[in-house]
Amino acid sequence: MTKCPKRGIPSQESVTDLTTLVNLVYYREVAETKAMTEVLSQKIMTEGKKFYDVWMYEVSDQIQNMALAFAERFCLEAAMSKFNDLTSG
């Protein structure tokens, strides 16, 4: 990320430039991973639930969100790589 999602991006007048949009995609993946870590930590370490039960029955929405964030970032990187190939050559 090249812009701070807590201070830099909110202070901008517009978030429609490419750099900001790319940063938001990266930030989403980080935020989803952090949220999943917190939920798993709470349920497994604090509440003493079994990992398998939590993973299979309680966090399916968070798993889907995290997977989608990863896929969006992965596709963005591939698209930006092709874009850079076209614009630099």
KOLTI-295781 format. One record per atom (N, C-alpha, C): x, z, y; residue in three letters; residue number from 1. Coordinates in steps of 0.1 Angstrom, whole numbers. Each point is the difference from the previous one (the first is absolute). Layout:
BEGIN
<rec><X>X</X><Z>Z</Z><Y>Y</Y><code>ALA</code><pos>NUM</pos></rec>
...
***
This chain:
BEGIN
<rec><X>8</X><Z>0</Z><Y>-12</Y><code>MET</code><pos>1</pos></rec>
<rec><X>-8</X><Z>0</Z><Y>12</Y><code>MET</code><pos>1</pos></rec>
<rec><X>9</X><Z>0</Z><Y>12</Y><code>MET</code><pos>1</pos></rec>
<rec><X>-4</X><Z>-7</Z><Y>10</Y><code>THR</code><pos>2</pos></rec>
<rec><X>7</X><Z>-1</Z><Y>12</Y><code>THR</code><pos>2</pos></rec>
<rec><X>-7</X><Z>7</Z><Y>12</Y><code>THR</code><pos>2</pos></rec>
<rec><X>-12</X><Z>4</Z><Y>-2</Y><code>LYS</code><pos>3</pos></rec>
<rec><X>-7</X><Z>7</Z><Y>10</Y><code>LYS</code><pos>3</pos></rec>
<rec><X>-6</X><Z>13</Z><Y>-5</Y><code>LYS</code><pos>3</pos></rec>
<rec><X>0</X><Z>10</Z><Y>8</Y><code>CYS</code><pos>4</pos></rec>
<rec><X>-5</X><Z>13</Z><Y>-5</Y><code>CYS</code><pos>4</pos></rec>
<rec><X>-16</X><Z>-1</Z><Y>0</Y><code>CYS</code><pos>4</pos></rec>
<rec><X>-6</X><Z>3</Z><Y>-12</Y><code>PRO</code><pos>5</pos></rec>
<rec><X>-14</X><Z>-1</Z><Y>-1</Y><code>PRO</code><pos>5</pos></rec>
<rec><X>-8</X><Z>11</Z><Y>7</Y><code>PRO</code><pos>5</pos></rec>
<rec><X>7</X><Z>11</Z><Y>3</Y><code>LYS</code><pos>6</pos></rec>
<rec><X>-6</X><Z>11</Z><Y>7</Y><code>LYS</code><pos>6</pos></rec>
<rec><X>1</X><Z>0</Z><Y>15</Y><code>LYS</code><pos>6</pos></rec>
<rec><X>12</X><Z>-5</Z><Y>5</Y><code>ARG</code><pos>7</pos></rec>
<rec><X>2</X><Z>0</Z><Y>14</Y><code>ARG</code><pos>7</pos></rec>
<rec><X>1</X><Z>-14</Z><Y>6</Y><code>ARG</code><pos>7</pos></rec>
<rec><X>7</X><Z>-9</Z><Y>-7</Y><code>GLY</code><pos>8</pos></rec>
<rec><X>2</X><Z>-14</Z><Y>5</Y><code>GLY</code><pos>8</pos></rec>
<rec><X>-12</X><Z>-9</Z><Y>1</Y><code>GLY</code><pos>8</pos></rec>
<rec><X>-7</X><Z>-1</Z><Y>-12</Y><code>ILE</code><pos>9</pos></rec>
<rec><X>-11</X><Z>-9</Z><Y>-1</Y><code>ILE</code><pos>9</pos></rec>
<rec><X>-12</X><Z>5</Z><Y>8</Y><code>ILE</code><pos>9</pos></rec>
<rec><X>-4</X><Z>12</Z><Y>0</Y><code>PRO</code><pos>10</pos></rec>
<rec><X>-12</X><Z>4</Z><Y>8</Y><code>PRO</code><pos>10</pos></rec>
<rec><X>2</X><Z>-1</Z><Y>15</Y><code>PRO</code><pos>10</pos></rec>
<rec><X>13</X><Z>-1</Z><Y>4</Y><code>SER</code><pos>11</pos></rec>
<rec><X>2</X><Z>-1</Z><Y>15</Y><code>SER</code><pos>11</pos></rec>
<rec><X>0</X><Z>-14</Z><Y>5</Y><code>SER</code><pos>11</pos></rec>
<rec><X>-1</X><Z>-10</Z><Y>-10</Y><code>GLN</code><pos>12</pos></rec>
<rec><X>-1</X><Z>-14</Z><Y>4</Y><code>GLN</code><pos>12</pos></rec>
<rec><X>-14</X><Z>-4</Z><Y>5</Y><code>GLN</code><pos>12</pos></rec>
<rec><X>-1</X><Z>-9</Z><Y>9</Y><code>GLU</code><pos>13</pos></rec>
<rec><X>-12</X><Z>-5</Z><Y>5</Y><code>GLU</code><pos>13</pos></rec>
<rec><X>-8</X><Z>-8</Z><Y>-11</Y><code>GLU</code><pos>13</pos></rec>
<rec><X>8</X><Z>-7</Z><Y>-8</Y><code>SER</code><pos>14</pos></rec>
<rec><X>-6</X><Z>-9</Z><Y>-11</Y><code>SER</code><pos>14</pos></rec>
<rec><X>8</X><Z>2</Z><Y>-13</Y><code>SER</code><pos>14</pos></rec>
<rec><X>-7</X><Z>-1</Z><Y>-11</Y><code>VAL</code><pos>15</pos></rec>
<rec><X>8</X><Z>1</Z><Y>-13</Y><code>VAL</code><pos>15</pos></rec>
<rec><X>-1</X><Z>-13</Z><Y>-7</Y><code>VAL</code><pos>15</pos></rec>
<rec><X>-3</X><Z>-11</Z><Y>7</Y><code>THR</code><pos>16</pos></rec>
<rec><X>-2</X><Z>-13</Z><Y>-7</Y><code>THR</code><pos>16</pos></rec>
<rec><X>13</X><Z>-8</Z><Y>-1</Y><code>THR</code><pos>16</pos></rec>
<rec><X>12</X><Z>5</Z><Y>4</Y><code>ASP</code><pos>17</pos></rec>
<rec><X>12</X><Z>-8</Z><Y>-2</Y><code>ASP</code><pos>17</pos></rec>
<rec><X>5</X><Z>2</Z><Y>-14</Y><code>ASP</code><pos>17</pos></rec>
<rec><X>7</X><Z>-10</Z><Y>-5</Y><code>LEU</code><pos>18</pos></rec>
<rec><X>4</X><Z>-1</Z><Y>-14</Y><code>LEU</code><pos>18</pos></rec>
<rec><X>8</X><Z>12</Z><Y>-4</Y><code>LEU</code><pos>18</pos></rec>
<rec><X>10</X><Z>5</Z><Y>8</Y><code>THR</code><pos>19</pos></rec>
<rec><X>8</X><Z>11</Z><Y>-3</Y><code>THR</code><pos>19</pos></rec>
<rec><X>-8</X><Z>13</Z><Y>-2</Y><code>THR</code><pos>19</pos></rec>
<rec><X>-10</X><Z>2</Z><Y>8</Y><code>THR</code><pos>20</pos></rec>
<rec><X>-8</X><Z>12</Z><Y>-1</Y><code>THR</code><pos>20</pos></rec>
<rec><X>-8</X><Z>-1</Z><Y>-13</Y><code>THR</code><pos>20</pos></rec>
<rec><X>-6</X><Z>-11</Z><Y>-3</Y><code>LEU</code><pos>21</pos></rec>
<rec><X>-8</X><Z>-2</Z><Y>-12</Y><code>LEU</code><pos>21</pos></rec>
<rec><X>8</X><Z>2</Z><Y>-13</Y><code>LEU</code><pos>21</pos></rec>
<rec><X>12</X><Z>-5</Z><Y>0</Y><code>VAL</code><pos>22</pos></rec>
<rec><X>9</X><Z>2</Z><Y>-11</Y><code>VAL</code><pos>22</pos></rec>
<rec><X>3</X><Z>15</Z><Y>-1</Y><code>VAL</code><pos>22</pos></rec>
<rec><X>3</X><Z>6</Z><Y>11</Y><code>ASN</code><pos>23</pos></rec>
<rec><X>3</X><Z>15</Z><Y>-1</Y><code>ASN</code><pos>23</pos></rec>
<rec><X>-12</X><Z>8</Z><Y>-5</Y><code>ASN</code><pos>23</pos></rec>
<rec><X>-12</X><Z>-4</Z><Y>3</Y><code>LEU</code><pos>24</pos></rec>
<rec><X>-12</X><Z>7</Z><Y>-5</Y><code>LEU</code><pos>24</pos></rec>
<rec><X>-2</X><Z>-2</Z><Y>-15</Y><code>LEU</code><pos>24</pos></rec>
<rec><X>4</X><Z>-12</Z><Y>-5</Y><code>VAL</code><pos>25</pos></rec>
<rec><X>-1</X><Z>-2</Z><Y>-15</Y><code>VAL</code><pos>25</pos></rec>
<rec><X>10</X><Z>9</Z><Y>-7</Y><code>VAL</code><pos>25</pos></rec>
<rec><X>12</X><Z>1</Z><Y>6</Y><code>TYR</code><pos>26</pos></rec>
<rec><X>10</X><Z>9</Z><Y>-6</Y><code>TYR</code><pos>26</pos></rec>
<rec><X>-4</X><Z>15</Z><Y>1</Y><code>TYR</code><pos>26</pos></rec>
<rec><X>-6</X><Z>3</Z><Y>11</Y><code>TYR</code><pos>27</pos></rec>
<rec><X>-4</X><Z>14</Z><Y>2</Y><code>TYR</code><pos>27</pos></rec>
<rec><X>-11</X><Z>4</Z><Y>-9</Y><code>TYR</code><pos>27</pos></rec>
<rec><X>-9</X><Z>-9</Z><Y>-3</Y><code>ARG</code><pos>28</pos></rec>
<rec><X>-11</X><Z>3</Z><Y>-9</Y><code>ARG</code><pos>28</pos></rec>
<rec><X>5</X><Z>3</Z><Y>-14</Y><code>ARG</code><pos>28</pos></rec>
<rec><X>10</X><Z>-7</Z><Y>-5</Y><code>GLU</code><pos>29</pos></rec>
<rec><X>6</X><Z>3</Z><Y>-13</Y><code>GLU</code><pos>29</pos></rec>
<rec><X>6</X><Z>14</Z><Y>0</Y><code>GLU</code><pos>29</pos></rec>
<rec><X>7</X><Z>3</Z><Y>11</Y><code>VAL</code><pos>30</pos></rec>
<rec><X>6</X><Z>13</Z><Y>1</Y><code>VAL</code><pos>30</pos></rec>
<rec><X>-10</X><Z>11</Z><Y>0</Y><code>VAL</code><pos>30</pos></rec>
<rec><X>-11</X><Z>-2</Z><Y>8</Y><code>ALA</code><pos>31</pos></rec>
<rec><X>-10</X><Z>10</Z><Y>1</Y><code>ALA</code><pos>31</pos></rec>
<rec><X>-8</X><Z>2</Z><Y>-13</Y><code>ALA</code><pos>31</pos></rec>
<rec><X>-3</X><Z>-11</Z><Y>-7</Y><code>GLU</code><pos>32</pos></rec>
<rec><X>-7</X><Z>1</Z><Y>-13</Y><code>GLU</code><pos>32</pos></rec>
<rec><X>9</X><Z>8</Z><Y>-10</Y><code>GLU</code><pos>32</pos></rec>
<rec><X>13</X><Z>-3</Z><Y>0</Y><code>THR</code><pos>33</pos></rec>
<rec><X>9</X><Z>7</Z><Y>-10</Y><code>THR</code><pos>33</pos></rec>
<rec><X>0</X><Z>15</Z><Y>4</Y><code>THR</code><pos>33</pos></rec>
<rec><X>1</X><Z>3</Z><Y>13</Y><code>LYS</code><pos>34</pos></rec>
<rec><X>1</X><Z>14</Z><Y>4</Y><code>LYS</code><pos>34</pos></rec>
<rec><X>-13</X><Z>7</Z><Y>-4</Y><code>LYS</code><pos>34</pos></rec>
<rec><X>-12</X><Z>-7</Z><Y>2</Y><code>ALA</code><pos>35</pos></rec>
<rec><X>-13</X><Z>6</Z><Y>-3</Y><code>ALA</code><pos>35</pos></rec>
<rec><X>-1</X><Z>3</Z><Y>-15</Y><code>ALA</code><pos>35</pos></rec>
<rec><X>5</X><Z>-10</Z><Y>-8</Y><code>MET</code><pos>36</pos></rec>
<rec><X>-1</X><Z>2</Z><Y>-15</Y><code>MET</code><pos>36</pos></rec>
<rec><X>9</X><Z>11</Z><Y>-4</Y><code>MET</code><pos>36</pos></rec>
<rec><X>12</X><Z>1</Z><Y>6</Y><code>THR</code><pos>37</pos></rec>
<rec><X>9</X><Z>11</Z><Y>-4</Y><code>THR</code><pos>37</pos></rec>
<rec><X>-6</X><Z>14</Z><Y>4</Y><code>THR</code><pos>37</pos></rec>
<rec><X>-7</X><Z>1</Z><Y>11</Y><code>GLU</code><pos>38</pos></rec>
<rec><X>-6</X><Z>12</Z><Y>4</Y><code>GLU</code><pos>38</pos></rec>
<rec><X>-12</X><Z>4</Z><Y>-9</Y><code>GLU</code><pos>38</pos></rec>
<rec><X>-8</X><Z>-10</Z><Y>-4</Y><code>VAL</code><pos>39</pos></rec>
<rec><X>-11</X><Z>3</Z><Y>-9</Y><code>VAL</code><pos>39</pos></rec>
<rec><X>5</X><Z>4</Z><Y>-14</Y><code>VAL</code><pos>39</pos></rec>
<rec><X>10</X><Z>-7</Z><Y>-5</Y><code>LEU</code><pos>40</pos></rec>
<rec><X>5</X><Z>4</Z><Y>-13</Y><code>LEU</code><pos>40</pos></rec>
<rec><X>7</X><Z>14</Z><Y>0</Y><code>LEU</code><pos>40</pos></rec>
<rec><X>7</X><Z>2</Z><Y>11</Y><code>SER</code><pos>41</pos></rec>
<rec><X>6</X><Z>13</Z><Y>1</Y><code>SER</code><pos>41</pos></rec>
<rec><X>-10</X><Z>12</Z><Y>0</Y><code>SER</code><pos>41</pos></rec>
<rec><X>-10</X><Z>-2</Z><Y>8</Y><code>GLN</code><pos>42</pos></rec>
<rec><X>-11</X><Z>10</Z><Y>1</Y><code>GLN</code><pos>42</pos></rec>
<rec><X>-7</X><Z>2</Z><Y>-13</Y><code>GLN</code><pos>42</pos></rec>
<rec><X>-4</X><Z>-10</Z><Y>-7</Y><code>LYS</code><pos>43</pos></rec>
<rec><X>-8</X><Z>1</Z><Y>-12</Y><code>LYS</code><pos>43</pos></rec>
<rec><X>9</X><Z>5</Z><Y>-12</Y><code>LYS</code><pos>43</pos></rec>
<rec><X>12</X><Z>-5</Z><Y>-1</Y><code>ILE</code><pos>44</pos></rec>
<rec><X>8</X><Z>3</Z><Y>-11</Y><code>ILE</code><pos>44</pos></rec>
<rec><X>8</X><Z>13</Z><Y>2</Y><code>ILE</code><pos>44</pos></rec>
<rec><X>7</X><Z>1</Z><Y>11</Y><code>MET</code><pos>45</pos></rec>
<rec><X>9</X><Z>12</Z><Y>2</Y><code>MET</code><pos>45</pos></rec>
<rec><X>-8</X><Z>12</Z><Y>5</Y><code>MET</code><pos>45</pos></rec>
<rec><X>-9</X><Z>-2</Z><Y>9</Y><code>THR</code><pos>46</pos></rec>
<rec><X>-8</X><Z>12</Z><Y>5</Y><code>THR</code><pos>46</pos></rec>
<rec><X>-11</X><Z>4</Z><Y>-8</Y><code>THR</code><pos>46</pos></rec>
<rec><X>-8</X><Z>-10</Z><Y>-4</Y><code>GLU</code><pos>47</pos></rec>
<rec><X>-12</X><Z>3</Z><Y>-8</Y><code>GLU</code><pos>47</pos></rec>
<rec><X>3</X><Z>1</Z><Y>-15</Y><code>GLU</code><pos>47</pos></rec>
<rec><X>11</X><Z>-5</Z><Y>-5</Y><code>GLY</code><pos>48</pos></rec>
<rec><X>4</X><Z>1</Z><Y>-14</Y><code>GLY</code><pos>48</pos></rec>
<rec><X>-7</X><Z>-9</Z><Y>-9</Y><code>GLY</code><pos>48</pos></rec>
<rec><X>-5</X><Z>-11</Z><Y>5</Y><code>LYS</code><pos>49</pos></rec>
<rec><X>-7</X><Z>-10</Z><Y>-9</Y><code>LYS</code><pos>49</pos></rec>
<rec><X>11</X><Z>-9</Z><Y>-7</Y><code>LYS</code><pos>49</pos></rec>
<rec><X>-4</X><Z>-5</Z><Y>-11</Y><code>LYS</code><pos>50</pos></rec>
<rec><X>9</X><Z>-9</Z><Y>-7</Y><code>LYS</code><pos>50</pos></rec>
<rec><X>1</X><Z>-14</Z><Y>7</Y><code>LYS</code><pos>50</pos></rec>
<rec><X>12</X><Z>-5</Z><Y>0</Y><code>PHE</code><pos>51</pos></rec>
<rec><X>3</X><Z>-13</Z><Y>7</Y><code>PHE</code><pos>51</pos></rec>
<rec><X>-9</X><Z>-11</Z><Y>-5</Y><code>PHE</code><pos>51</pos></rec>
<rec><X>-1</X><Z>-1</Z><Y>-14</Y><code>TYR</code><pos>52</pos></rec>
<rec><X>-8</X><Z>-11</Z><Y>-5</Y><code>TYR</code><pos>52</pos></rec>
<rec><X>-15</X><Z>1</Z><Y>4</Y><code>TYR</code><pos>52</pos></rec>
<rec><X>-6</X><Z>12</Z><Y>1</Y><code>ASP</code><pos>53</pos></rec>
<rec><X>-13</X><Z>2</Z><Y>4</Y><code>ASP</code><pos>53</pos></rec>
<rec><X>-2</X><Z>-4</Z><Y>14</Y><code>ASP</code><pos>53</pos></rec>
<rec><X>9</X><Z>4</Z><Y>9</Y><code>VAL</code><pos>54</pos></rec>
<rec><X>-1</X><Z>-3</Z><Y>14</Y><code>VAL</code><pos>54</pos></rec>
<rec><X>2</X><Z>-15</Z><Y>2</Y><code>VAL</code><pos>54</pos></rec>
<rec><X>10</X><Z>-6</Z><Y>-7</Y><code>TRP</code><pos>55</pos></rec>
<rec><X>2</X><Z>-14</Z><Y>2</Y><code>TRP</code><pos>55</pos></rec>
<rec><X>-11</X><Z>-9</Z><Y>-5</Y><code>TRP</code><pos>55</pos></rec>
<rec><X>-6</X><Z>4</Z><Y>-11</Y><code>MET</code><pos>56</pos></rec>
<rec><X>-10</X><Z>-8</Z><Y>-6</Y><code>MET</code><pos>56</pos></rec>
<rec><X>-14</X><Z>2</Z><Y>6</Y><code>MET</code><pos>56</pos></rec>
<rec><X>-3</X><Z>12</Z><Y>4</Y><code>TYR</code><pos>57</pos></rec>
<rec><X>-14</X><Z>3</Z><Y>4</Y><code>TYR</code><pos>57</pos></rec>
<rec><X>-2</X><Z>4</Z><Y>15</Y><code>TYR</code><pos>57</pos></rec>
<rec><X>10</X><Z>3</Z><Y>7</Y><code>GLU</code><pos>58</pos></rec>
<rec><X>-2</X><Z>5</Z><Y>13</Y><code>GLU</code><pos>58</pos></rec>
<rec><X>6</X><Z>-8</Z><Y>12</Y><code>GLU</code><pos>58</pos></rec>
<rec><X>10</X><Z>-8</Z><Y>-3</Y><code>VAL</code><pos>59</pos></rec>
<rec><X>7</X><Z>-7</Z><Y>11</Y><code>VAL</code><pos>59</pos></rec>
<rec><X>-1</X><Z>-16</Z><Y>-1</Y><code>VAL</code><pos>59</pos></rec>
<rec><X>-10</X><Z>-5</Z><Y>-7</Y><code>SER</code><pos>60</pos></rec>
<rec><X>-1</X><Z>-14</Z><Y>-2</Y><code>SER</code><pos>60</pos></rec>
<rec><X>-1</X><Z>-8</Z><Y>13</Y><code>SER</code><pos>60</pos></rec>
<rec><X>-7</X><Z>5</Z><Y>10</Y><code>ASP</code><pos>61</pos></rec>
<rec><X>-1</X><Z>-7</Z><Y>13</Y><code>ASP</code><pos>61</pos></rec>
<rec><X>13</X><Z>0</Z><Y>7</Y><code>ASP</code><pos>61</pos></rec>
<rec><X>7</X><Z>11</Z><Y>0</Y><code>GLN</code><pos>62</pos></rec>
<rec><X>14</X><Z>1</Z><Y>6</Y><code>GLN</code><pos>62</pos></rec>
<rec><X>9</X><Z>-10</Z><Y>-7</Y><code>GLN</code><pos>62</pos></rec>
<rec><X>0</X><Z>-1</Z><Y>-13</Y><code>ILE</code><pos>63</pos></rec>
<rec><X>8</X><Z>-9</Z><Y>-7</Y><code>ILE</code><pos>63</pos></rec>
<rec><X>-3</X><Z>-14</Z><Y>4</Y><code>ILE</code><pos>63</pos></rec>
<rec><X>-12</X><Z>-4</Z><Y>1</Y><code>GLN</code><pos>64</pos></rec>
<rec><X>-4</X><Z>-13</Z><Y>5</Y><code>GLN</code><pos>64</pos></rec>
<rec><X>5</X><Z>-3</Z><Y>14</Y><code>GLN</code><pos>64</pos></rec>
<rec><X>-2</X><Z>10</Z><Y>9</Y><code>ASN</code><pos>65</pos></rec>
<rec><X>5</X><Z>-2</Z><Y>14</Y><code>ASN</code><pos>65</pos></rec>
<rec><X>15</X><Z>-2</Z><Y>0</Y><code>ASN</code><pos>65</pos></rec>
<rec><X>7</X><Z>8</Z><Y>-8</Y><code>MET</code><pos>66</pos></rec>
<rec><X>15</X><Z>-1</Z><Y>0</Y><code>MET</code><pos>66</pos></rec>
<rec><X>4</X><Z>-13</Z><Y>-5</Y><code>MET</code><pos>66</pos></rec>
<rec><X>-6</X><Z>-5</Z><Y>-11</Y><code>ALA</code><pos>67</pos></rec>
<rec><X>3</X><Z>-13</Z><Y>-6</Y><code>ALA</code><pos>67</pos></rec>
<rec><X>-3</X><Z>-11</Z><Y>10</Y><code>ALA</code><pos>67</pos></rec>
<rec><X>-11</X><Z>0</Z><Y>7</Y><code>LEU</code><pos>68</pos></rec>
<rec><X>-3</X><Z>-10</Z><Y>9</Y><code>LEU</code><pos>68</pos></rec>
<rec><X>10</X><Z>0</Z><Y>12</Y><code>LEU</code><pos>68</pos></rec>
<rec><X>4</X><Z>11</Z><Y>5</Y><code>ALA</code><pos>69</pos></rec>
<rec><X>10</X><Z>1</Z><Y>10</Y><code>ALA</code><pos>69</pos></rec>
<rec><X>13</X><Z>-6</Z><Y>-4</Y><code>ALA</code><pos>69</pos></rec>
<rec><X>4</X><Z>3</Z><Y>-12</Y><code>PHE</code><pos>70</pos></rec>
<rec><X>12</X><Z>-6</Z><Y>-6</Y><code>PHE</code><pos>70</pos></rec>
<rec><X>-1</X><Z>-15</Z><Y>-1</Y><code>PHE</code><pos>70</pos></rec>
<rec><X>-11</X><Z>-5</Z><Y>-5</Y><code>ALA</code><pos>71</pos></rec>
<rec><X>-2</X><Z>-14</Z><Y>-2</Y><code>ALA</code><pos>71</pos></rec>
<rec><X>0</X><Z>-8</Z><Y>14</Y><code>ALA</code><pos>71</pos></rec>
<rec><X>-7</X><Z>6</Z><Y>10</Y><code>GLU</code><pos>72</pos></rec>
<rec><X>0</X><Z>-6</Z><Y>13</Y><code>GLU</code><pos>72</pos></rec>
<rec><X>14</X><Z>-1</Z><Y>6</Y><code>GLU</code><pos>72</pos></rec>
<rec><X>8</X><Z>11</Z><Y>-1</Y><code>ARG</code><pos>73</pos></rec>
<rec><X>13</X><Z>0</Z><Y>5</Y><code>ARG</code><pos>73</pos></rec>
<rec><X>9</X><Z>-10</Z><Y>-8</Y><code>ARG</code><pos>73</pos></rec>
<rec><X>-2</X><Z>-1</Z><Y>-13</Y><code>PHE</code><pos>74</pos></rec>
<rec><X>8</X><Z>-9</Z><Y>-8</Y><code>PHE</code><pos>74</pos></rec>
<rec><X>-3</X><Z>-15</Z><Y>4</Y><code>PHE</code><pos>74</pos></rec>
<rec><X>-13</X><Z>-3</Z><Y>2</Y><code>CYS</code><pos>75</pos></rec>
<rec><X>-4</X><Z>-13</Z><Y>4</Y><code>CYS</code><pos>75</pos></rec>
<rec><X>5</X><Z>-4</Z><Y>14</Y><code>CYS</code><pos>75</pos></rec>
<rec><X>-1</X><Z>10</Z><Y>9</Y><code>LEU</code><pos>76</pos></rec>
<rec><X>5</X><Z>-2</Z><Y>13</Y><code>LEU</code><pos>76</pos></rec>
<rec><X>15</X><Z>-3</Z><Y>1</Y><code>LEU</code><pos>76</pos></rec>
<rec><X>8</X><Z>7</Z><Y>-8</Y><code>GLU</code><pos>77</pos></rec>
<rec><X>14</X><Z>-3</Z><Y>-1</Y><code>GLU</code><pos>77</pos></rec>
<rec><X>3</X><Z>-14</Z><Y>-5</Y><code>GLU</code><pos>77</pos></rec>
<rec><X>-8</X><Z>-4</Z><Y>-10</Y><code>ALA</code><pos>78</pos></rec>
<rec><X>2</X><Z>-14</Z><Y>-5</Y><code>ALA</code><pos>78</pos></rec>
<rec><X>-4</X><Z>-10</Z><Y>10</Y><code>ALA</code><pos>78</pos></rec>
<rec><X>-11</X><Z>2</Z><Y>7</Y><code>ALA</code><pos>79</pos></rec>
<rec><X>-4</X><Z>-9</Z><Y>11</Y><code>ALA</code><pos>79</pos></rec>
<rec><X>9</X><Z>-1</Z><Y>11</Y><code>ALA</code><pos>79</pos></rec>
<rec><X>5</X><Z>12</Z><Y>4</Y><code>MET</code><pos>80</pos></rec>
<rec><X>10</X><Z>0</Z><Y>11</Y><code>MET</code><pos>80</pos></rec>
<rec><X>13</X><Z>-6</Z><Y>-3</Y><code>MET</code><pos>80</pos></rec>
<rec><X>4</X><Z>1</Z><Y>-13</Y><code>SER</code><pos>81</pos></rec>
<rec><X>12</X><Z>-7</Z><Y>-4</Y><code>SER</code><pos>81</pos></rec>
<rec><X>-1</X><Z>-15</Z><Y>1</Y><code>SER</code><pos>81</pos></rec>
<rec><X>-12</X><Z>-5</Z><Y>-5</Y><code>LYS</code><pos>82</pos></rec>
<rec><X>-2</X><Z>-15</Z><Y>1</Y><code>LYS</code><pos>82</pos></rec>
<rec><X>-1</X><Z>-4</Z><Y>14</Y><code>LYS</code><pos>82</pos></rec>
<rec><X>-7</X><Z>8</Z><Y>9</Y><code>PHE</code><pos>83</pos></rec>
<rec><X>-1</X><Z>-3</Z><Y>14</Y><code>PHE</code><pos>83</pos></rec>
<rec><X>14</X><Z>-1</Z><Y>6</Y><code>PHE</code><pos>83</pos></rec>
<rec><X>8</X><Z>10</Z><Y>-3</Y><code>ASN</code><pos>84</pos></rec>
<rec><X>14</X><Z>0</Z><Y>6</Y><code>ASN</code><pos>84</pos></rec>
<rec><X>8</X><Z>-12</Z><Y>-5</Y><code>ASN</code><pos>84</pos></rec>
<rec><X>-2</X><Z>-4</Z><Y>-13</Y><code>ASP</code><pos>85</pos></rec>
<rec><X>6</X><Z>-12</Z><Y>-5</Y><code>ASP</code><pos>85</pos></rec>
<rec><X>-4</X><Z>-13</Z><Y>8</Y><code>ASP</code><pos>85</pos></rec>
<rec><X>-13</X><Z>-1</Z><Y>3</Y><code>LEU</code><pos>86</pos></rec>
<rec><X>-5</X><Z>-11</Z><Y>8</Y><code>LEU</code><pos>86</pos></rec>
<rec><X>5</X><Z>0</Z><Y>14</Y><code>LEU</code><pos>86</pos></rec>
<rec><X>0</X><Z>11</Z><Y>6</Y><code>THR</code><pos>87</pos></rec>
<rec><X>4</X><Z>1</Z><Y>15</Y><code>THR</code><pos>87</pos></rec>
<rec><X>15</X><Z>0</Z><Y>2</Y><code>THR</code><pos>87</pos></rec>
<rec><X>8</X><Z>4</Z><Y>-10</Y><code>SER</code><pos>88</pos></rec>
<rec><X>15</X><Z>0</Z><Y>2</Y><code>SER</code><pos>88</pos></rec>
<rec><X>6</X><Z>-13</Z><Y>-4</Y><code>SER</code><pos>88</pos></rec>
<rec><X>-7</X><Z>-8</Z><Y>-7</Y><code>GLY</code><pos>89</pos></rec>
<rec><X>7</X><Z>-13</Z><Y>-5</Y><code>GLY</code><pos>89</pos></rec>
<rec><X>-4</X><Z>-12</Z><Y>7</Y><code>GLY</code><pos>89</pos></rec>
***
